């Protein structure tokens, strides 16, 4: 089995941005994440929207769960669902929503 170094995928000089999340218990956790922002696409008059989704190394944010709050790029988000493991478990995704208490 080949050891994987995911550092390049989460480099802030390319796609990633810094994020700090506050778990339900414990101290803040900071990691580089890839944030996919929502978009809307028109198909024959139908709107298709996507959610805010954060991809991150599982080892970087090991204790975040549904309801945790975090800041990415100066915007506060809330984890909407339990994070999901991708493939071999080294990467997780978490669906986010903008924190309604911090909307402009």
C-alpha positions in Angstrom: 0.0 0.0 0.0 1.4 3.4 -0.9 1.6 6.1 1.7 -0.1 9.3 0.6 1.0 12.8 1.3 -2.1 15.1 1.0 -0.2 18.3 1.8 -0.1 19.5 -1.8 -3.8 19.1 -2.2 -4.5 21.3 0.8 -1.9 24.0 0.1 -3.2 27.6 0.5 -1.1 28.6 -2.4 -3.4 26.6 -4.7 -7.0 25.7 -3.7 -7.2 25.6 0.0 -8.0 28.3 2.6 -7.4 28.4 6.3 -10.4 27.4 8.6 -10.8 27.4 12.3 -13.6 25.3 13.9 -14.8 25.1 17.5 -15.7 21.5 18.4 -18.4 20.8 21.0 -15.7 20.0 23.5 -12.1 21.0 23.5 -10.0 23.7 21.8 -10.3 25.3 18.4 -8.9 23.3 15.5 -7.3 25.0 12.5 -6.7 23.4 9.2 -6.4 24.1 5.5 -9.7 23.2 3.7 -11.2 23.3 0.3 -14.5 25.2 0.3 -17.0 24.7 -2.5 -19.5 27.5 -2.5 -23.1 27.1 -3.8 -24.0 27.9 -7.3 -27.2 27.8 -9.3 -27.5 26.5 -12.8 -30.5 26.8 -15.1 -31.5 23.7 -17.1 -34.6 24.3 -19.2 -36.0 26.8 -16.6 -35.1 24.5 -13.6 -32.8 25.8 -10.9 -30.2 23.4 -9.4 -28.4 24.6 -6.4 -25.4 23.1 -4.5 -24.5 23.5 -0.8 -21.4 24.8 0.9 -19.2 21.8 1.2 -15.8 21.7 3.0 -13.2 19.0 2.1 -10.5 18.4 4.7 -7.9 15.9 5.9 -9.7 13.8 8.6 -6.7 14.1 10.9 -6.7 17.9 10.8 -10.3 18.3 12.2 -10.9 15.1 14.0 -13.6 16.3 16.5 -16.0 18.4 14.4 -19.6 17.2 14.3 -23.0 18.5 13.3 -23.6 21.9 14.9 -20.0 23.0 15.2 -19.2 26.5 14.2 -16.2 27.6 12.2 -14.7 30.6 10.3 -13.5 30.3 6.7 -12.3 33.4 5.0 -13.8 35.6 7.6 -17.3 34.0 7.2 -18.9 32.0 10.0 -20.4 28.6 9.0 -22.2 25.8 10.9 -21.7 22.1 10.1 -25.1 20.9 8.9 -24.7 17.2 9.1 -22.2 14.7 10.4 -19.0 14.8 8.3 -18.8 12.0 5.7 -15.7 9.9 5.0 -14.5 9.8 1.4 -12.9 6.6 0.0 -10.1 5.4 2.3 -11.0 7.8 5.2 -8.1 10.2 4.9 -10.4 12.9 3.6 -13.8 14.0 4.9 -16.5 16.3 3.6 -18.8 18.4 5.7 -21.9 20.2 4.5 -22.1 23.7 5.8 -24.5 26.6 6.0 -23.7 30.2 6.7 -24.3 31.0 10.4 -27.7 32.8 10.6 -26.5 34.7 13.6 -23.7 36.3 11.5 -25.3 37.1 8.2 -25.0 40.6 6.9 
